[in-house]
Amino acid sequence: MKRTGGKYSVGDELTMADIVLAPTVEAGIRWGVDFSVLQRTQEIYDRLKVLPCFEEGDWRHQEDTPEELRAK
């Protein structure tokens, strides 16, 4: 399998791969998956989670999220 470089899953531009990756990693984190063994995946996720479009779309930032579960 060819390894791609860049900031995101496929190069330096956001793609559908990143849109799918972020919530998948979020679900894994909630279930206690250790992503430290997937260093590239963790690096990409760390870049994605701080982008305004991903942060605003995150379930913890929605107006109907219970207060105790909202992002701080």
PDB file of N, CA, C, O and CB in Angstrom:
ATOM      1  N   MET A   1       0.843  -1.175   0.000  1.00  0.00           N
ATOM      2  CA  MET A   1       0.000   0.000   0.000  1.00  0.00           C
ATOM      3  C   MET A   1       0.891   1.241   0.000  1.00  0.00           C
ATOM      4  O   MET A   1       1.869   1.318   0.743  1.00  0.00           O
ATOM      5  CB  MET A   1      -0.960  -0.004   1.219  1.00  0.00           C
ATOM      6  N   LYS A   2       0.545   2.184  -0.823  1.00  0.00           N
ATOM      7  CA  LYS A   2       1.312   3.422  -0.931  1.00  0.00           C
ATOM      8  C   LYS A   2       0.949   4.347   0.225  1.00  0.00           C
ATOM      9  O   LYS A   2      -0.228   4.580   0.500  1.00  0.00           O
ATOM     10  CB  LYS A   2       1.052   4.119  -2.294  1.00  0.00           C
ATOM     11  N   ARG A   3       1.945   4.860   0.883  1.00  0.00           N
ATOM     12  CA  ARG A   3       1.744   5.808   1.978  1.00  0.00           C
ATOM     13  C   ARG A   3       1.695   7.215   1.394  1.00  0.00           C
ATOM     14  O   ARG A   3       2.570   7.606   0.621  1.00  0.00           O
ATOM     15  CB  ARG A   3       2.875   5.686   3.053  1.00  0.00           C
ATOM     16  N   THR A   4       0.679   7.962   1.766  1.00  0.00           N
ATOM     17  CA  THR A   4       0.570   9.331   1.276  1.00  0.00           C
ATOM     18  C   THR A   4       1.142  10.283   2.313  1.00  0.00           C
ATOM     19  O   THR A   4       1.114  10.012   3.514  1.00  0.00           O
ATOM     20  CB  THR A   4      -0.901   9.691   0.955  1.00  0.00           C
ATOM     21  N   GLY A   5       1.648  11.376   1.837  1.00  0.00           N
ATOM     22  CA  GLY A   5       2.187  12.381   2.724  1.00  0.00           C
ATOM     23  C   GLY A   5       1.234  13.550   2.800  1.00  0.00           C
ATOM     24  O   GLY A   5       0.155  13.524   2.207  1.00  0.00           O
ATOM     25  N   GLY A   6       1.623  14.555   3.515  1.00  0.00           N
ATOM     26  CA  GLY A   6       0.800  15.751   3.622  1.00  0.00           C
ATOM     27  C   GLY A   6       0.169  15.879   4.995  1.00  0.00           C
ATOM     28  O   GLY A   6       0.360  15.046   5.882  1.00  0.00           O
ATOM     29  N   LYS A   7      -0.591  16.957   5.133  1.00  0.00           N
ATOM     30  CA  LYS A   7      -1.208  17.269   6.430  1.00  0.00           C
ATOM     31  C   LYS A   7      -2.412  16.393   6.742  1.00  0.00           C
ATOM     32  O   LYS A   7      -2.710  16.137   7.909  1.00  0.00           O
ATOM     33  CB  LYS A   7      -1.627  18.718   6.463  1.00  0.00           C
ATOM     34  N   TYR A   8      -3.101  15.934   5.710  1.00  0.00           N
ATOM     35  CA  TYR A   8      -4.345  15.197   5.915  1.00  0.00           C
ATOM     36  C   TYR A   8      -4.253  13.795   5.325  1.00  0.00           C
ATOM     37  O   TYR A   8      -3.176  13.355   4.923  1.00  0.00           O
ATOM     38  CB  TYR A   8      -5.523  15.954   5.293  1.00  0.00           C
ATOM     39  N   SER A   9      -5.363  13.106   5.275  1.00  0.00           N
ATOM     40  CA  SER A   9      -5.362  11.710   4.841  1.00  0.00           C
ATOM     41  C   SER A   9      -4.786  11.510   3.447  1.00  0.00           C
ATOM     42  O   SER A   9      -4.077  10.535   3.197  1.00  0.00           O
ATOM     43  CB  SER A   9      -6.755  11.169   4.879  1.00  0.00           C
ATOM     44  N   VAL A  10      -5.091  12.439   2.535  1.00  0.00           N
ATOM     45  CA  VAL A  10      -4.607  12.334   1.158  1.00  0.00           C
ATOM     46  C   VAL A  10      -4.048  13.690   0.756  1.00  0.00           C
ATOM     47  O   VAL A  10      -4.728  14.476   0.096  1.00  0.00           O
ATOM     48  CB  VAL A  10      -5.747  11.876   0.177  1.00  0.00           C
ATOM     49  N   GLY A  11      -2.834  13.959   1.143  1.00  0.00           N
ATOM     50  CA  GLY A  11      -2.199  15.220   0.764  1.00  0.00           C
ATOM     51  C   GLY A  11      -2.493  16.364   1.722  1.00  0.00           C
ATOM     52  O   GLY A  11      -2.730  16.152   2.911  1.00  0.00           O
ATOM     53  N   ASP A  12      -2.475  17.577   1.186  1.00  0.00           N
ATOM     54  CA  ASP A  12      -2.620  18.775   2.000  1.00  0.00           C
ATOM     55  C   ASP A  12      -4.001  19.420   1.922  1.00  0.00           C
ATOM     56  O   ASP A  12      -4.223  20.486   2.498  1.00  0.00           O
ATOM     57  CB  ASP A  12      -1.595  19.769   1.594  1.00  0.00           C
ATOM     58  N   GLU A  13      -4.914  18.790   1.225  1.00  0.00           N
ATOM     59  CA  GLU A  13      -6.288  19.297   1.113  1.00  0.00           C
ATOM     60  C   GLU A  13      -7.242  18.338   1.815  1.00  0.00           C
ATOM     61  O   GLU A  13      -7.041  17.123   1.801  1.00  0.00           O
ATOM     62  CB  GLU A  13      -6.698  19.478  -0.382  1.00  0.00           C
ATOM     63  N   LEU A  14      -8.283  18.897   2.430  1.00  0.00           N
ATOM     64  CA  LEU A  14      -9.305  18.051   3.048  1.00  0.00           C
ATOM     65  C   LEU A  14     -10.016  17.237   1.977  1.00  0.00           C
ATOM     66  O   LEU A  14     -10.306  17.740   0.892  1.00  0.00           O
ATOM     67  CB  LEU A  14     -10.322  18.905   3.844  1.00  0.00           C
ATOM     68  N   THR A  15     -10.291  15.986   2.287  1.00  0.00           N
ATOM     69  CA  THR A  15     -11.018  15.112   1.368  1.00  0.00           C
ATOM     70  C   THR A  15     -12.091  14.366   2.149  1.00  0.00           C
ATOM     71  O   THR A  15     -12.199  14.496   3.369  1.00  0.00           O
ATOM     72  CB  THR A  15     -10.054  14.113   0.653  1.00  0.00           C
ATOM     73  N   MET A  16     -12.878  13.586   1.426  1.00  0.00           N
ATOM     74  CA  MET A  16     -13.897  12.766   2.068  1.00  0.00           C
ATOM     75  C   MET A  16     -13.256  11.816   3.088  1.00  0.00           C
ATOM     76  O   MET A  16     -13.881  11.476   4.093  1.00  0.00           O
ATOM     77  CB  MET A  16     -14.690  11.969   1.012  1.00  0.00           C
ATOM     78  N   ALA A  17     -12.045  11.398   2.841  1.00  0.00           N
ATOM     79  CA  ALA A  17     -11.352  10.516   3.785  1.00  0.00           C
ATOM     80  C   ALA A  17     -11.239  11.175   5.160  1.00  0.00           C
ATOM     81  O   ALA A  17     -11.388  10.500   6.179  1.00  0.00           O
ATOM     82  CB  ALA A  17      -9.950  10.152   3.253  1.00  0.00           C
ATOM     83  N   ASP A  18     -10.982  12.466   5.200  1.00  0.00           N
ATOM     84  CA  ASP A  18     -10.869  13.186   6.474  1.00  0.00           C
ATOM     85  C   ASP A  18     -12.234  13.356   7.129  1.00  0.00           C
ATOM     86  O   ASP A  18     -12.366  13.270   8.350  1.00  0.00           O
ATOM     87  CB  ASP A  18     -10.215  14.559   6.260  1.00  0.00           C
ATOM     88  N   ILE A  19     -13.243  13.598   6.304  1.00  0.00           N
ATOM     89  CA  ILE A  19     -14.601  13.773   6.827  1.00  0.00           C
ATOM     90  C   ILE A  19     -15.069  12.492   7.505  1.00  0.00           C
ATOM     91  O   ILE A  19     -15.795  12.544   8.498  1.00  0.00           O
ATOM     92  CB  ILE A  19     -15.579  14.171   5.695  1.00  0.00           C
ATOM     93  N   VAL A  20     -14.663  11.355   6.980  1.00  0.00           N
ATOM     94  CA  VAL A  20     -15.033  10.061   7.564  1.00  0.00           C
ATOM     95  C   VAL A  20     -14.112   9.708   8.732  1.00  0.00           C
ATOM     96  O   VAL A  20     -14.549   9.099   9.708  1.00  0.00           O
ATOM     97  CB  VAL A  20     -14.981   8.952   6.494  1.00  0.00           C
ATOM     98  N   LEU A  21     -12.851  10.087   8.632  1.00  0.00           N
ATOM     99  CA  LEU A  21     -11.877   9.738   9.663  1.00  0.00           C
ATOM    100  C   LEU A  21     -12.204  10.363  11.018  1.00  0.00           C
ATOM    101  O   LEU A  21     -12.155   9.683  12.043  1.00  0.00           O
ATOM    102  CB  LEU A  21     -10.497  10.167   9.228  1.00  0.00           C
ATOM    103  N   ALA A  22     -12.532  11.637  11.028  1.00  0.00           N
ATOM    104  CA  ALA A  22     -12.729  12.347  12.299  1.00  0.00           C
ATOM    105  C   ALA A  22     -13.794  11.695  13.189  1.00  0.00           C
ATOM    106  O   ALA A  22     -13.490  11.405  14.346  1.00  0.00           O
ATOM    107  CB  ALA A  22     -13.117  13.789  12.024  1.00  0.00           C
ATOM    108  N   PRO A  23     -15.020  11.447  12.719  1.00  0.00           N
ATOM    109  CA  PRO A  23     -16.003  10.834  13.601  1.00  0.00           C
ATOM    110  C   PRO A  23     -15.676   9.375  13.944  1.00  0.00           C
ATOM    111  O   PRO A  23     -16.079   8.875  14.994  1.00  0.00           O
ATOM    112  CB  PRO A  23     -17.366  10.909  12.963  1.00  0.00           C
ATOM    113  N   THR A  24     -14.949   8.703  13.061  1.00  0.00           N
ATOM    114  CA  THR A  24     -14.555   7.327  13.350  1.00  0.00           C
ATOM    115  C   THR A  24     -13.567   7.288  14.511  1.00  0.00           C
ATOM    116  O   THR A  24     -13.684   6.455  15.410  1.00  0.00           O
ATOM    117  CB  THR A  24     -13.941   6.666  12.103  1.00  0.00           C
ATOM    118  N   VAL A  25     -12.599   8.190  14.482  1.00  0.00           N
ATOM    119  CA  VAL A  25     -11.637   8.266  15.587  1.00  0.00           C
ATOM    120  C   VAL A  25     -12.353   8.698  16.867  1.00  0.00           C
ATOM    121  O   VAL A  25     -12.082   8.158  17.939  1.00  0.00           O
ATOM    122  CB  VAL A  25     -10.482   9.254  15.249  1.00  0.00           C
ATOM    123  N   GLU A  26     -13.262   9.666  16.764  1.00  0.00           N
ATOM    124  CA  GLU A  26     -14.042  10.094  17.936  1.00  0.00           C
ATOM    125  C   GLU A  26     -14.759   8.911  18.579  1.00  0.00           C
ATOM    126  O   GLU A  26     -14.724   8.749  19.798  1.00  0.00           O
ATOM    127  CB  GLU A  26     -15.067  11.176  17.538  1.00  0.00           C
ATOM    128  N   ALA A  27     -15.404   8.092  17.768  1.00  0.00           N
ATOM    129  CA  ALA A  27     -16.113   6.918  18.288  1.00  0.00           C
ATOM    130  C   ALA A  27     -15.132   5.961  18.951  1.00  0.00           C
ATOM    131  O   ALA A  27     -15.412   5.421  20.021  1.00  0.00           O
ATOM    132  CB  ALA A  27     -16.882   6.198  17.158  1.00  0.00           C
ATOM    133  N   GLY A  28     -13.999   5.756  18.326  1.00  0.00           N
ATOM    134  CA  GLY A  28     -12.985   4.885  18.917  1.00  0.00           C
ATOM    135  C   GLY A  28     -12.494   5.400  20.255  1.00  0.00           C
ATOM    136  O   GLY A  28     -12.310   4.621  21.189  1.00  0.00           O
ATOM    137  N   ILE A  29     -12.281   6.688  20.359  1.00  0.00           N
ATOM    138  CA  ILE A  29     -11.824   7.293  21.616  1.00  0.00           C
ATOM    139  C   ILE A  29     -12.869   7.076  22.713  1.00  0.00           C
ATOM    140  O   ILE A  29     -12.532   6.743  23.849  1.00  0.00           O
ATOM    141  CB  ILE A  29     -11.545   8.812  21.427  1.00  0.00           C
ATOM    142  N   ARG A  30     -14.149   7.271  22.352  1.00  0.00           N
ATOM    143  CA  ARG A  30     -15.219   7.056  23.352  1.00  0.00           C
ATOM    144  C   ARG A  30     -15.239   5.626  23.854  1.00  0.00           C
ATOM    145  O   ARG A  30     -15.627   5.383  24.996  1.00  0.00           O
ATOM    146  CB  ARG A  30     -16.586   7.407  22.761  1.00  0.00           C
ATOM    147  N   TRP A  31     -14.832   4.674  23.029  1.00  0.00           N
ATOM    148  CA  TRP A  31     -14.811   3.260  23.407  1.00  0.00           C
ATOM    149  C   TRP A  31     -13.459   2.837  23.959  1.00  0.00           C
ATOM    150  O   TRP A  31     -13.262   1.657  24.250  1.00  0.00           O
ATOM    151  CB  TRP A  31     -15.168   2.396  22.214  1.00  0.00           C
ATOM    152  N   GLY A  32     -12.528   3.763  24.109  1.00  0.00           N
ATOM    153  CA  GLY A  32     -11.244   3.461  24.737  1.00  0.00           C
ATOM    154  C   GLY A  32     -10.189   2.882  23.811  1.00  0.00           C
ATOM    155  O   GLY A  32      -9.236   2.261  24.282  1.00  0.00           O
ATOM    156  N   VAL A  33     -10.335   3.068  22.512  1.00  0.00           N
ATOM    157  CA  VAL A  33      -9.336   2.574  21.567  1.00  0.00           C
ATOM    158  C   VAL A  33      -8.057   3.396  21.717  1.00  0.00           C
ATOM    159  O   VAL A  33      -8.099   4.625  21.774  1.00  0.00           O
ATOM    160  CB  VAL A  33      -9.870   2.640  20.103  1.00  0.00           C
ATOM    161  N   ASP A  34      -6.933   2.708  21.778  1.00  0.00           N
ATOM    162  CA  ASP A  34      -5.635   3.368  21.893  1.00  0.00           C
ATOM    163  C   ASP A  34      -5.105   3.662  20.502  1.00  0.00           C
ATOM    164  O   ASP A  34      -4.660   2.755  19.798  1.00  0.00           O
ATOM    165  CB  ASP A  34      -4.630   2.495  22.692  1.00  0.00           C
ATOM    166  N   PHE A  35      -5.151   4.909  20.110  1.00  0.00           N
ATOM    167  CA  PHE A  35      -4.691   5.292  18.781  1.00  0.00           C
ATOM    168  C   PHE A  35      -3.197   5.590  18.741  1.00  0.00           C
ATOM    169  O   PHE A  35      -2.686   5.987  17.694  1.00  0.00           O
ATOM    170  CB  PHE A  35      -5.459   6.494  18.301  1.00  0.00           C
ATOM    171  N   SER A  36      -2.492   5.412  19.834  1.00  0.00           N
ATOM    172  CA  SER A  36      -1.059   5.698  19.823  1.00  0.00           C
ATOM    173  C   SER A  36      -0.305   4.753  18.891  1.00  0.00           C
ATOM    174  O   SER A  36       0.775   5.098  18.411  1.00  0.00           O
ATOM    175  CB  SER A  36      -0.492   5.598  21.236  1.00  0.00           C
ATOM    176  N   VAL A  37      -0.852   3.574  18.629  1.00  0.00           N
ATOM    177  CA  VAL A  37      -0.200   2.642  17.708  1.00  0.00           C
ATOM    178  C   VAL A  37      -0.443   3.038  16.257  1.00  0.00           C
ATOM    179  O   VAL A  37       0.224   2.529  15.356  1.00  0.00           O
ATOM    180  CB  VAL A  37      -0.699   1.215  17.951  1.00  0.00           C
ATOM    181  N   LEU A  38      -1.381   3.931  16.026  1.00  0.00           N
ATOM    182  CA  LEU A  38      -1.674   4.443  14.682  1.00  0.00           C
ATOM    183  C   LEU A  38      -1.251   5.907  14.628  1.00  0.00           C
ATOM    184  O   LEU A  38      -2.077   6.815  14.542  1.00  0.00           O
ATOM    185  CB  LEU A  38      -3.200   4.283  14.324  1.00  0.00           C
ATOM    186  N   GLN A  39       0.046   6.101  14.679  1.00  0.00           N
ATOM    187  CA  GLN A  39       0.609   7.446  14.815  1.00  0.00           C
ATOM    188  C   GLN A  39       0.136   8.394  13.721  1.00  0.00           C
ATOM    189  O   GLN A  39      -0.228   9.531  14.018  1.00  0.00           O
ATOM    190  CB  GLN A  39       2.117   7.377  14.801  1.00  0.00           C
ATOM    191  N   ARG A  40       0.131   7.961  12.477  1.00  0.00           N
ATOM    192  CA  ARG A  40      -0.297   8.837  11.369  1.00  0.00           C
ATOM    193  C   ARG A  40      -1.768   9.211  11.517  1.00  0.00           C
ATOM    194  O   ARG A  40      -2.143  10.364  11.308  1.00  0.00           O
ATOM    195  CB  ARG A  40      -0.062   8.146  10.001  1.00  0.00           C
ATOM    196  N   THR A  41      -2.592   8.246  11.874  1.00  0.00           N
ATOM    197  CA  THR A  41      -4.018   8.509  12.090  1.00  0.00           C
ATOM    198  C   THR A  41      -4.196   9.530  13.207  1.00  0.00           C
ATOM    199  O   THR A  41      -4.992  10.460  13.073  1.00  0.00           O
ATOM    200  CB  THR A  41      -4.774   7.201  12.430  1.00  0.00           C
ATOM    201  N   GLN A  42      -3.472   9.369  14.298  1.00  0.00           N
ATOM    202  CA  GLN A  42      -3.563  10.297  15.422  1.00  0.00           C
ATOM    203  C   GLN A  42      -3.114  11.695  15.011  1.00  0.00           C
ATOM    204  O   GLN A  42      -3.743  12.681  15.396  1.00  0.00           O
ATOM    205  CB  GLN A  42      -2.718   9.797  16.600  1.00  0.00           C
ATOM    206  N   GLU A  43      -2.042  11.795  14.239  1.00  0.00           N
ATOM    207  CA  GLU A  43      -1.555  13.101  13.780  1.00  0.00           C
ATOM    208  C   GLU A  43      -2.592  13.815  12.911  1.00  0.00           C
ATOM    209  O   GLU A  43      -2.833  15.013  13.064  1.00  0.00           O
ATOM    210  CB  GLU A  43      -0.248  12.932  12.997  1.00  0.00           C
ATOM    211  N   ILE A  44      -3.194  13.061  12.003  1.00  0.00           N
ATOM    212  CA  ILE A  44      -4.220  13.647  11.131  1.00  0.00           C
ATOM    213  C   ILE A  44      -5.413  14.094  11.961  1.00  0.00           C
ATOM    214  O   ILE A  44      -5.913  15.205  11.787  1.00  0.00           O
ATOM    215  CB  ILE A  44      -4.667  12.636  10.047  1.00  0.00           C
ATOM    216  N   TYR A  45      -5.867  13.242  12.853  1.00  0.00           N
ATOM    217  CA  TYR A  45      -7.014  13.583  13.698  1.00  0.00           C
ATOM    218  C   TYR A  45      -6.718  14.833  14.530  1.00  0.00           C
ATOM    219  O   TYR A  45      -7.582  15.698  14.673  1.00  0.00           O
ATOM    220  CB  TYR A  45      -7.375  12.398  14.623  1.00  0.00           C
ATOM    221  N   ASP A  46      -5.521  14.934  15.072  1.00  0.00           N
ATOM    222  CA  ASP A  46      -5.156  16.108  15.875  1.00  0.00           C
ATOM    223  C   ASP A  46      -5.240  17.392  15.043  1.00  0.00           C
ATOM    224  O   ASP A  46      -5.606  18.442  15.570  1.00  0.00           O
ATOM    225  CB  ASP A  46      -3.732  15.943  16.450  1.00  0.00           C
ATOM    226  N   ARG A  47      -4.906  17.318  13.750  1.00  0.00           N
ATOM    227  CA  ARG A  47      -5.036  18.492  12.877  1.00  0.00           C
ATOM    228  C   ARG A  47      -6.499  18.789  12.555  1.00  0.00           C
ATOM    229  O   ARG A  47      -6.910  19.947  12.494  1.00  0.00           O
ATOM    230  CB  ARG A  47      -4.249  18.278  11.577  1.00  0.00           C
ATOM    231  N   LEU A  48      -7.273  17.731  12.353  1.00  0.00           N
ATOM    232  CA  LEU A  48      -8.676  17.904  11.980  1.00  0.00           C
ATOM    233  C   LEU A  48      -9.516  18.482  13.116  1.00  0.00           C
ATOM    234  O   LEU A  48     -10.332  19.376  12.892  1.00  0.00           O
ATOM    235  CB  LEU A  48      -9.259  16.579  11.541  1.00  0.00           C
ATOM    236  N   LYS A  49      -9.321  17.981  14.318  1.00  0.00           N
ATOM    237  CA  LYS A  49     -10.229  18.328  15.413  1.00  0.00           C
ATOM    238  C   LYS A  49     -10.202  19.807  15.801  1.00  0.00           C
ATOM    239  O   LYS A  49     -11.114  20.284  16.477  1.00  0.00           O
ATOM    240  CB  LYS A  49      -9.893  17.503  16.613  1.00  0.00           C
ATOM    241  N   VAL A  50      -9.172  20.531  15.383  1.00  0.00           N
ATOM    242  CA  VAL A  50      -9.099  21.955  15.719  1.00  0.00           C
ATOM    243  C   VAL A  50      -9.586  22.866  14.590  1.00  0.00           C
ATOM    244  O   VAL A  50      -9.662  24.084  14.759  1.00  0.00           O
ATOM    245  CB  VAL A  50      -7.679  22.319  16.078  1.00  0.00           C
ATOM    246  N   LEU A  51      -9.912  22.278  13.451  1.00  0.00           N
ATOM    247  CA  LEU A  51     -10.455  23.080  12.347  1.00  0.00           C
ATOM    248  C   LEU A  51     -11.874  23.530  12.699  1.00  0.00           C
ATOM    249  O   LEU A  51     -12.664  22.724  13.190  1.00  0.00           O
ATOM    250  CB  LEU A  51     -10.450  22.267  11.008  1.00  0.00           C
ATOM    251  N   PRO A  52     -12.211  24.791  12.460  1.00  0.00           N
ATOM    252  CA  PRO A  52     -13.541  25.295  12.820  1.00  0.00           C
ATOM    253  C   PRO A  52     -14.687  24.450  12.269  1.00  0.00           C
ATOM    254  O   PRO A  52     -15.671  24.226  12.974  1.00  0.00           O
ATOM    255  CB  PRO A  52     -13.692  26.704  12.331  1.00  0.00           C
ATOM    256  N   CYS A  53     -14.583  23.978  11.031  1.00  0.00           N
ATOM    257  CA  CYS A  53     -15.686  23.198  10.448  1.00  0.00           C
ATOM    258  C   CYS A  53     -15.893  21.881  11.184  1.00  0.00           C
ATOM    259  O   CYS A  53     -17.034  21.439  11.319  1.00  0.00           O
ATOM    260  CB  CYS A  53     -15.418  22.922   8.967  1.00  0.00           C
ATOM    261  N   PHE A  54     -14.842  21.247  11.660  1.00  0.00           N
ATOM    262  CA  PHE A  54     -14.982  20.006  12.406  1.00  0.00           C
ATOM    263  C   PHE A  54     -15.432  20.288  13.840  1.00  0.00           C
ATOM    264  O   PHE A  54     -16.247  19.553  14.397  1.00  0.00           O
ATOM    265  CB  PHE A  54     -13.659  19.228  12.404  1.00  0.00           C
ATOM    266  N   GLU A  55     -14.904  21.340  14.422  1.00  0.00           N
ATOM    267  CA  GLU A  55     -15.284  21.697  15.780  1.00  0.00           C
ATOM    268  C   GLU A  55     -16.771  22.057  15.852  1.00  0.00           C
ATOM    269  O   GLU A  55     -17.470  21.618  16.766  1.00  0.00           O
ATOM    270  CB  GLU A  55     -14.427  22.864  16.282  1.00  0.00           C
ATOM    271  N   GLU A  56     -17.248  22.836  14.914  1.00  0.00           N
ATOM    272  CA  GLU A  56     -18.664  23.229  14.898  1.00  0.00           C
ATOM    273  C   GLU A  56     -19.581  22.039  14.637  1.00  0.00           C
ATOM    274  O   GLU A  56     -20.704  22.006  15.141  1.00  0.00           O
ATOM    275  CB  GLU A  56     -18.903  24.302  13.840  1.00  0.00           C
ATOM    276  N   GLY A  57     -19.125  21.075  13.866  1.00  0.00           N
ATOM    277  CA  GLY A  57     -19.934  19.906  13.554  1.00  0.00           C
ATOM    278  C   GLY A  57     -19.894  18.827  14.617  1.00  0.00           C
ATOM    279  O   GLY A  57     -20.703  17.900  14.592  1.00  0.00           O
ATOM    280  N   ASP A  58     -18.964  18.938  15.546  1.00  0.00           N
ATOM    281  CA  ASP A  58     -18.817  17.939  16.597  1.00  0.00           C
ATOM    282  C   ASP A  58     -20.055  17.906  17.486  1.00  0.00           C
ATOM    283  O   ASP A  58     -20.611  18.953  17.818  1.00  0.00           O
ATOM    284  CB  ASP A  58     -17.566  18.223  17.437  1.00  0.00           C
ATOM    285  N   TRP A  59     -20.485  16.719  17.868  1.00  0.00           N
ATOM    286  CA  TRP A  59     -21.704  16.568  18.672  1.00  0.00           C
ATOM    287  C   TRP A  59     -21.617  17.305  20.006  1.00  0.00           C
ATOM    288  O   TRP A  59     -22.646  17.693  20.559  1.00  0.00           O
ATOM    289  CB  TRP A  59     -21.981  15.096  18.922  1.00  0.00           C
ATOM    290  N   ARG A  60     -20.421  17.504  20.527  1.00  0.00           N
ATOM    291  CA  ARG A  60     -20.277  18.189  21.829  1.00  0.00           C
ATOM    292  C   ARG A  60     -20.491  19.684  21.721  1.00  0.00           C
ATOM    293  O   ARG A  60     -20.563  20.371  22.740  1.00  0.00           O
ATOM    294  CB  ARG A  60     -18.901  17.922  22.416  1.00  0.00           C
ATOM    295  N   HIS A  61     -20.594  20.205  20.501  1.00  0.00           N
ATOM    296  CA  HIS A  61     -20.794  21.639  20.286  1.00  0.00           C
ATOM    297  C   HIS A  61     -22.190  21.978  19.786  1.00  0.00           C
ATOM    298  O   HIS A  61     -22.452  23.123  19.418  1.00  0.00           O
ATOM    299  CB  HIS A  61     -19.778  22.152  19.307  1.00  0.00           C
ATOM    300  N   GLN A  62     -23.087  21.002  19.768  1.00  0.00           N
ATOM    301  CA  GLN A  62     -24.439  21.232  19.264  1.00  0.00           C
ATOM    302  C   GLN A  62     -25.336  21.812  20.352  1.00  0.00           C
ATOM    303  O   GLN A  62     -25.165  21.516  21.534  1.00  0.00           O
ATOM    304  CB  GLN A  62     -25.038  19.927  18.727  1.00  0.00           C
ATOM    305  N   GLU A  63     -26.281  22.632  19.946  1.00  0.00           N
ATOM    306  CA  GLU A  63     -27.141  23.305  20.921  1.00  0.00           C
ATOM    307  C   GLU A  63     -28.028  22.340  21.698  1.00  0.00           C
ATOM    308  O   GLU A  63     -28.470  22.675  22.797  1.00  0.00           O
ATOM    309  CB  GLU A  63     -28.004  24.325  20.223  1.00  0.00           C
ATOM    310  N   ASP A  64     -28.303  21.151  21.161  1.00  0.00           N
ATOM    311  CA  ASP A  64     -29.148  20.195  21.882  1.00  0.00           C
ATOM    312  C   ASP A  64     -28.337  19.176  22.686  1.00  0.00           C
ATOM    313  O   ASP A  64     -28.910  18.247  23.255  1.00  0.00           O
ATOM    314  CB  ASP A  64     -30.046  19.467  20.902  1.00  0.00           C
ATOM    315  N   THR A  65     -27.015  19.338  22.740  1.00  0.00           N
ATOM    316  CA  THR A  65     -26.191  18.476  23.572  1.00  0.00           C
ATOM    317  C   THR A  65     -26.408  18.845  25.032  1.00  0.00           C
ATOM    318  O   THR A  65     -26.344  20.022  25.386  1.00  0.00           O
ATOM    319  CB  THR A  65     -24.694  18.591  23.188  1.00  0.00           C
ATOM    320  N   PRO A  66     -26.667  17.844  25.897  1.00  0.00           N
ATOM    321  CA  PRO A  66     -26.837  18.156  27.316  1.00  0.00           C
ATOM    322  C   PRO A  66     -25.639  18.915  27.869  1.00  0.00           C
ATOM    323  O   PRO A  66     -24.494  18.629  27.518  1.00  0.00           O
ATOM    324  CB  PRO A  66     -27.053  16.876  28.117  1.00  0.00           C
ATOM    325  N   GLU A  67     -25.906  19.863  28.714  1.00  0.00           N
ATOM    326  CA  GLU A  67     -24.864  20.745  29.254  1.00  0.00           C
ATOM    327  C   GLU A  67     -23.667  19.972  29.822  1.00  0.00           C
ATOM    328  O   GLU A  67     -22.522  20.380  29.629  1.00  0.00           O
ATOM    329  CB  GLU A  67     -25.453  21.633  30.337  1.00  0.00           C
ATOM    330  N   GLU A  68     -23.922  18.872  30.513  1.00  0.00           N
ATOM    331  CA  GLU A  68     -22.824  18.111  31.145  1.00  0.00           C
ATOM    332  C   GLU A  68     -21.935  17.394  30.133  1.00  0.00           C
ATOM    333  O   GLU A  68     -20.840  16.949  30.480  1.00  0.00           O
ATOM    334  CB  GLU A  68     -23.393  17.092  32.115  1.00  0.00           C
ATOM    335  N   LEU A  69     -22.395  17.278  28.882  1.00  0.00           N
ATOM    336  CA  LEU A  69     -21.607  16.610  27.848  1.00  0.00           C
ATOM    337  C   LEU A  69     -20.984  17.586  26.857  1.00  0.00           C
ATOM    338  O   LEU A  69     -20.231  17.173  25.975  1.00  0.00           O
ATOM    339  CB  LEU A  69     -22.471  15.623  27.105  1.00  0.00           C
ATOM    340  N   ARG A  70     -21.285  18.866  26.989  1.00  0.00           N
ATOM    341  CA  ARG A  70     -20.754  19.861  26.047  1.00  0.00           C
ATOM    342  C   ARG A  70     -19.257  20.062  26.232  1.00  0.00           C
ATOM    343  O   ARG A  70     -18.711  19.873  27.319  1.00  0.00           O
ATOM    344  CB  ARG A  70     -21.479  21.195  26.217  1.00  0.00           C
ATOM    345  N   ALA A  71     -18.619  20.449  25.148  1.00  0.00           N
ATOM    346  CA  ALA A  71     -17.180  20.765  25.188  1.00  0.00           C
ATOM    347  C   ALA A  71     -16.976  21.991  26.056  1.00  0.00           C
ATOM    348  O   ALA A  71     -17.807  22.899  26.074  1.00  0.00           O
ATOM    349  CB  ALA A  71     -16.605  21.005  23.751  1.00  0.00           C
ATOM    350  N   LYS A  72     -15.913  22.010  26.744  1.00  0.00           N
ATOM    351  CA  LYS A  72     -15.619  23.121  27.643  1.00  0.00           C
ATOM    352  C   LYS A  72     -14.644  24.070  27.017  1.00  0.00           C
ATOM    353  O   LYS A  72     -14.277  25.071  27.631  1.00  0.00           O
ATOM    354  CB  LYS A  72     -15.077  22.620  28.961  1.00  0.00           C
TER     355      LYS A  72
END
